[in-house]
Amino acid sequence: MAPPLPWHRMAMARIWKRIDAEALGLFHQISHLSLRRTYLLSTLLLASIAAMDYFSHIELMLSPFYAIPCLLVDWRIGRKPAVAYGLLASAIQTAIGTFGGHPYSHDFYLYCDIVLNLLFYGALIWIVAKLQVALEMERVLSRVDFLTKLANRRTFLEALGVEYRRCERYGHVLTVVLIDCDDFTGLIDERGYSTGDMLLGAVADLVGESFRSTDFMARTGANEFALILPETPAVHSLTKLRKFHVDLQVLTLGRDWPVTFSIACMSYVRVPASPAAALDEARALLQQIKASGKNRVEQIVSGAAEGPVKPEVVLPEITPPTPQSAPPPEA
């Protein structure tokens, strides 16, 4: 058993934890400032720093604090307004240095001060802009599946929670769909991971083409996709999924991929106990489909007046097209 930490180290850990929490809270508040409030706050900060710099003369070095309003504008509004605030801050510092009772002994030092201020603010604005781009890229990558460019499981769960609360409030139908690629492991074992990646990418493209822009699509597993179909009646969901299943068969037969697809659809006229319950019931239905033969579309309508309904779905048999022979030439 490890010995307990000394009391002073534990106290410092608590202090740093409190500082981190306060800093995150402050950052969250700044990130949600409106443009008008950002301009107002930045201008007040710049004016306050300039006033303190003027009345304190050379006893206090306040030059670094001029960067605060520039950083605030750069983070919340953009690079061009931040450049304008940087130029204004540089002009204020030059004016205070010139007319504040301590003029420059030579013009050369004045020009050097101006150039250094401009370089400082320019570099600071450029660094913040690059940091914003990196953070935005990291945010996108953490929410998107890198292979299919669809949302990942984490983003899907968040979207499901939002849709659940909306359906609960307004009484809309909640539809959750799971799509599983049957025999995907066998395809990888036989033809390699590159073929599996091609299959997943093609399925993702077909999902994007077959459903509305308001429908939410995600890859939630190695060979599993999930859909949320907002404000879609149960009958329309089933019709759309049947057509999509036929399109999947055409896709796999056309590329000679020995896989099929099982699709489970849960339509809730009245929302279930929780978003997790909806997902669990959809996954249980998907397991039943795979255990009883795979390659089917099944739907359960839950919460209807007559109770859950499990319609029987018969899919047409799809055969690959045969090439037509050319007609014989005329004599």
C-alpha positions as CSV (number, residue, x, y, z in Angstrom):
1,M,0.0,0.0,0.0
2,A,1.4,3.4,-1.0
3,P,2.1,5.8,1.8
4,P,-0.3,8.8,2.1
5,L,0.8,12.1,0.6
6,P,2.1,14.8,2.9
7,W,-0.5,17.4,3.9
8,H,1.1,20.2,2.0
9,R,1.1,18.3,-1.3
10,M,-2.6,17.3,-0.7
11,A,-3.4,21.0,-0.1
12,M,-1.6,22.1,-3.2
13,A,-3.5,19.4,-5.2
14,R,-6.8,20.7,-3.9
15,I,-5.8,24.3,-4.8
16,W,-4.8,23.4,-8.3
17,K,-7.9,21.4,-8.8
18,R,-10.0,24.4,-7.7
19,I,-8.0,26.7,-10.0
20,D,-8.6,24.3,-12.9
21,A,-12.3,24.3,-12.2
22,E,-12.6,28.1,-12.0
23,A,-10.5,28.5,-15.2
24,L,-12.7,26.1,-17.1
25,G,-15.8,27.9,-15.8
26,L,-14.4,31.2,-16.9
27,F,-13.4,29.8,-20.3
28,H,-16.9,28.5,-20.8
29,Q,-18.5,31.8,-20.0
30,I,-16.1,33.6,-22.4
31,S,-16.8,31.1,-25.1
32,H,-20.5,32.0,-24.9
33,L,-20.2,35.8,-24.9
34,S,-22.2,37.5,-27.6
35,L,-20.4,39.7,-30.1
36,R,-21.8,42.9,-28.6
37,R,-20.7,42.0,-25.1
38,T,-17.3,40.9,-26.4
39,Y,-16.7,44.2,-28.1
40,L,-17.9,46.1,-25.0
41,L,-15.8,44.0,-22.5
42,S,-12.7,44.3,-24.7
43,T,-13.0,48.1,-25.1
44,L,-13.5,48.5,-21.3
45,L,-10.5,46.4,-20.6
46,L,-8.4,48.3,-23.1
47,A,-9.5,51.6,-21.6
48,S,-8.9,50.5,-18.0
49,I,-5.4,49.2,-18.8
50,A,-4.5,52.4,-20.7
51,A,-5.7,54.5,-17.7
52,M,-3.7,52.5,-15.2
53,D,-0.7,52.6,-17.5
54,Y,-0.9,56.4,-17.9
55,F,-1.3,57.2,-14.2
56,S,1.3,54.7,-12.9
57,H,4.0,56.1,-15.3
58,I,7.0,53.8,-15.4
59,E,6.6,52.3,-11.9
60,L,4.4,49.5,-13.2
61,M,5.0,47.5,-16.4
62,L,1.5,47.0,-17.8
63,S,2.5,46.3,-21.4
64,P,1.6,42.5,-21.3
65,F,-1.9,43.3,-20.1
66,Y,-2.7,45.0,-23.4
67,A,-2.8,41.6,-25.0
68,I,-5.8,40.5,-23.0
69,P,-8.5,42.4,-25.0
70,C,-6.7,41.5,-28.2
71,L,-6.9,37.8,-27.3
72,L,-10.5,38.1,-26.2
73,V,-11.5,39.6,-29.6
74,D,-9.4,37.2,-31.5
75,W,-11.0,34.2,-29.8
76,R,-14.6,35.2,-29.9
77,I,-14.9,37.4,-33.1
78,G,-12.0,36.9,-35.5
79,R,-8.6,37.8,-36.7
80,K,-9.3,41.1,-38.4
81,P,-11.0,42.8,-35.4
82,A,-8.2,41.5,-33.2
83,V,-5.6,43.1,-35.6
84,A,-7.5,46.4,-35.2
85,Y,-7.4,46.1,-31.4
86,G,-3.7,45.3,-31.6
87,L,-3.0,48.4,-33.7
88,L,-5.1,50.5,-31.2
89,A,-3.2,49.0,-28.2
90,S,0.1,49.7,-29.9
91,A,-0.9,53.3,-30.6
92,I,-2.0,53.8,-27.0
93,Q,1.3,52.5,-25.7
94,T,3.2,54.7,-28.0
95,A,1.1,57.8,-27.1
96,I,1.5,57.1,-23.3
97,G,5.3,56.7,-23.8
98,T,5.5,59.9,-25.8
99,F,3.1,62.2,-23.9
100,G,3.1,60.6,-20.5
101,G,6.0,62.6,-19.2
102,H,8.7,60.2,-20.2
103,P,9.4,60.9,-23.9
104,Y,11.8,58.8,-26.0
105,S,15.4,60.1,-26.0
106,H,15.7,59.4,-29.7
107,D,13.2,58.7,-32.6
108,F,15.0,55.4,-33.2
109,Y,13.7,54.0,-29.9
110,L,10.2,55.2,-30.7
111,Y,10.2,53.3,-34.0
112,C,11.7,50.2,-32.4
113,D,9.0,50.3,-29.8
114,I,6.2,50.5,-32.4
115,V,7.7,47.7,-34.5
116,L,8.2,45.4,-31.5
117,N,4.6,46.1,-30.3
118,L,3.2,45.3,-33.7
119,L,5.3,42.1,-34.0
120,F,4.2,41.0,-30.5
121,Y,0.5,41.5,-31.2
122,G,0.7,40.0,-34.7
123,A,2.5,36.8,-33.4
124,L,0.0,36.5,-30.6
125,I,-3.0,36.8,-32.9
126,W,-1.5,34.3,-35.3
127,I,-0.8,31.8,-32.5
128,V,-4.4,32.0,-31.2
129,A,-5.8,31.6,-34.7
130,K,-3.7,28.4,-35.2
131,L,-4.8,27.2,-31.8
132,Q,-8.5,27.7,-32.7
133,V,-8.0,25.7,-35.9
134,A,-6.3,22.9,-34.1
135,L,-9.0,22.7,-31.4
136,E,-11.7,22.7,-34.0
137,M,-10.1,19.9,-35.9
138,E,-9.6,18.0,-32.6
139,R,-13.3,18.5,-31.8
140,V,-14.4,17.3,-35.2
141,L,-12.1,14.3,-35.1
142,S,-13.4,13.3,-31.7
143,R,-17.0,13.3,-33.0
144,V,-16.6,11.8,-36.5
145,D,-15.6,8.3,-37.6
146,F,-12.4,8.7,-39.6
147,L,-13.2,5.9,-42.1
148,T,-16.8,6.6,-43.1
149,K,-16.9,10.3,-42.2
150,L,-20.2,9.6,-40.3
151,A,-20.8,10.5,-36.7
152,N,-19.2,8.1,-34.1
153,R,-20.9,6.4,-31.2
154,R,-20.4,9.2,-28.8
155,T,-22.0,11.7,-31.1
156,F,-24.9,9.3,-31.8
157,L,-25.7,8.9,-28.1
158,E,-25.8,12.6,-27.7
159,A,-28.1,13.0,-30.7
160,L,-30.3,10.2,-29.4
161,G,-30.6,12.0,-26.1
162,V,-31.6,15.3,-27.8
163,E,-34.2,13.5,-30.0
164,Y,-35.5,11.6,-27.1
165,R,-36.2,14.7,-25.1
166,R,-37.8,16.4,-28.1
167,C,-40.1,13.4,-28.8
168,E,-41.0,13.3,-25.1
169,R,-41.9,16.9,-25.0
170,Y,-43.9,17.2,-28.3
171,G,-45.2,13.6,-28.5
172,H,-43.5,12.7,-31.8
173,V,-42.6,9.2,-32.9
174,L,-39.1,8.2,-31.9
175,T,-37.5,5.8,-34.5
176,V,-34.1,4.1,-33.9
177,V,-32.6,1.9,-36.5
178,L,-29.6,-0.4,-36.3
179,I,-27.9,-1.9,-39.4
180,D,-25.5,-4.7,-39.1
181,C,-23.3,-6.2,-41.8
182,D,-23.6,-10.0,-41.7
183,D,-20.5,-12.2,-42.2
184,F,-18.3,-9.1,-42.1
185,T,-15.5,-11.0,-40.3
186,G,-15.5,-13.7,-43.0
187,L,-15.1,-11.0,-45.7
188,I,-12.1,-9.6,-43.9
189,D,-10.6,-13.1,-43.4
190,E,-11.1,-13.9,-47.1
191,R,-10.2,-10.6,-48.8
192,G,-8.4,-8.5,-46.3
193,Y,-9.1,-5.3,-44.3
194,S,-8.9,-3.1,-47.3
195,T,-11.9,-4.7,-48.8
196,G,-13.7,-4.4,-45.5
197,D,-12.9,-0.7,-45.4
198,M,-14.2,-0.3,-49.0
199,L,-17.4,-2.0,-48.0
200,L,-17.9,0.3,-45.0
201,G,-17.2,3.4,-47.0
202,A,-19.6,2.3,-49.7
203,V,-22.4,1.6,-47.2
204,A,-21.8,5.0,-45.6
205,D,-22.1,6.7,-48.9
206,L,-25.3,4.8,-49.7
207,V,-26.7,5.7,-46.2
208,G,-26.0,9.4,-47.0
209,E,-27.7,9.2,-50.4
210,S,-30.8,7.2,-49.2
211,F,-31.9,9.2,-46.2
212,R,-32.8,12.8,-45.5
213,S,-30.4,15.5,-44.4
214,T,-32.5,15.7,-41.2
215,D,-32.0,12.0,-40.4
216,F,-29.0,11.3,-38.2
217,M,-26.5,8.7,-39.3
218,A,-23.6,7.2,-37.4
219,R,-21.2,4.3,-37.3
220,T,-21.6,2.8,-33.8
221,G,-19.5,-0.4,-34.2
222,A,-17.0,-2.2,-36.4
223,N,-19.7,-3.3,-38.8
224,E,-22.7,-1.6,-37.3
225,F,-24.5,1.6,-38.3
226,A,-27.3,3.5,-36.5
227,L,-30.0,5.9,-37.7
228,I,-32.4,8.3,-36.0
229,L,-35.4,9.1,-38.2
230,P,-37.1,12.2,-36.7
231,E,-40.8,12.7,-37.2
232,T,-41.2,9.6,-39.4
233,P,-44.3,7.5,-39.0
234,A,-43.7,3.8,-38.5
235,V,-45.1,2.8,-41.9
236,H,-42.9,5.3,-43.7
237,S,-39.8,4.1,-41.8
238,L,-40.5,0.5,-42.8
239,T,-41.0,1.4,-46.4
240,K,-37.8,3.4,-46.5
241,L,-35.8,0.7,-44.8
242,R,-37.1,-2.0,-47.2
243,K,-36.0,0.1,-50.2
244,F,-32.6,0.7,-48.5
245,H,-32.1,-3.0,-47.9
246,V,-32.7,-3.7,-51.5
247,D,-30.2,-1.0,-52.5
248,L,-27.7,-2.7,-50.1
249,Q,-28.2,-6.1,-51.9
250,V,-27.7,-4.5,-55.3
251,L,-24.5,-2.8,-54.0
252,T,-23.0,-6.0,-52.6
253,L,-23.9,-8.2,-55.6
254,G,-22.6,-5.6,-58.0
255,R,-19.2,-5.7,-56.3
256,D,-19.2,-9.4,-55.5
257,W,-19.1,-8.9,-51.7
258,P,-20.4,-12.1,-50.0
259,V,-22.2,-10.2,-47.2
260,T,-25.8,-9.5,-46.3
261,F,-27.4,-6.9,-44.0
262,S,-29.8,-7.2,-41.0
263,I,-31.8,-4.1,-40.1
264,A,-33.7,-3.6,-36.8
265,C,-36.1,-0.7,-36.4
266,M,-37.8,0.4,-33.2
267,S,-40.6,2.9,-33.6
268,Y,-41.9,4.4,-30.4
269,V,-45.3,6.1,-30.5
270,R,-44.7,6.8,-26.8
271,V,-41.1,7.2,-25.8
272,P,-39.4,4.4,-23.7
273,A,-38.0,4.8,-20.2
274,S,-34.7,6.3,-21.5
275,P,-32.6,6.7,-24.6
276,A,-30.5,3.8,-23.5
277,A,-33.6,1.6,-23.2
278,A,-34.5,2.4,-26.9
279,L,-31.0,1.5,-28.0
280,D,-31.0,-1.7,-26.0
281,E,-34.4,-2.8,-27.4
282,A,-33.2,-2.1,-31.0
283,R,-30.0,-4.1,-30.3
284,A,-32.1,-7.0,-28.9
285,L,-34.3,-7.0,-32.0
286,L,-31.1,-7.0,-34.1
287,Q,-29.8,-10.1,-32.2
288,Q,-33.1,-11.9,-32.8
289,I,-32.8,-11.2,-36.6
290,K,-29.3,-12.5,-36.7
291,A,-30.1,-15.6,-34.7
292,S,-33.1,-16.5,-36.9
293,G,-31.4,-16.3,-40.3
294,K,-30.1,-12.7,-40.9
295,N,-30.6,-10.6,-44.0
296,R,-34.0,-9.2,-43.0
297,V,-35.7,-6.0,-42.1
298,E,-37.8,-6.1,-39.0
299,Q,-39.7,-3.4,-37.1
300,I,-41.4,-3.2,-33.8
301,V,-43.9,-0.4,-33.2
302,S,-44.0,0.1,-29.4
303,G,-46.5,2.2,-27.5
304,A,-49.4,1.9,-30.1
305,A,-53.0,1.5,-28.8
306,E,-53.0,-2.2,-29.8
307,G,-49.6,-2.8,-28.3
308,P,-46.3,-3.7,-29.9
309,V,-46.6,-4.8,-33.6
310,K,-44.0,-6.8,-35.3
311,P,-44.8,-6.7,-39.1
312,E,-43.6,-9.5,-41.3
313,V,-41.3,-8.2,-44.1
314,V,-40.8,-10.1,-47.3
315,L,-38.0,-8.8,-49.5
316,P,-37.7,-9.4,-53.2
317,E,-35.0,-11.8,-54.4
318,I,-32.2,-9.8,-56.0
319,T,-30.1,-11.4,-58.7
320,P,-27.1,-9.8,-60.4
321,P,-27.8,-8.5,-63.9
322,T,-26.6,-10.6,-66.7
323,P,-24.8,-9.0,-69.7
324,Q,-26.9,-8.9,-72.9
325,S,-25.4,-10.5,-76.0
326,A,-24.9,-8.2,-79.0
327,P,-27.3,-8.8,-82.0
328,P,-25.8,-10.7,-85.0
329,P,-24.6,-8.4,-87.8
330,E,-26.9,-8.0,-90.8
331,A,-25.8,-9.7,-94.0
